Amino acid sequence: MITRVSNREKYTMIDQTVTYDLKLSAKALGILTKLLSLPDNWDFN
């Protein structure tokens, strides 16, 4: 589940269950973190 809140700070909070998932490589975790940090209106394709 992704919950977005508006704030003035430039940080991204990610649930720890994602960071401890052994099925995700470090590269995949980095890509996921980058994608989750982008604004809602950002288009990814």
NORNORMO-V875232 format. One record per pair of residues at least 12 apart in sequence whose ideal C-beta (glycine too) atoms are under 7 Angstrom apart, sorted by the first residue. I is the first residue (numbers start at 1). J is the second residue. D is the distance in Angstrom with one decimal. If there is no record, write none. Layout:
# NORNORMO-V875232
{{I	J	D} {I	J	D}}
This chain:
# NORNORMO-V875232
{{2	36	6.8} {4	40	6.4} {12	33	6.6} {12	36	6.0} {12	37	4.2} {14	33	6.3} {14	36	6.4} {18	32	6.9}}
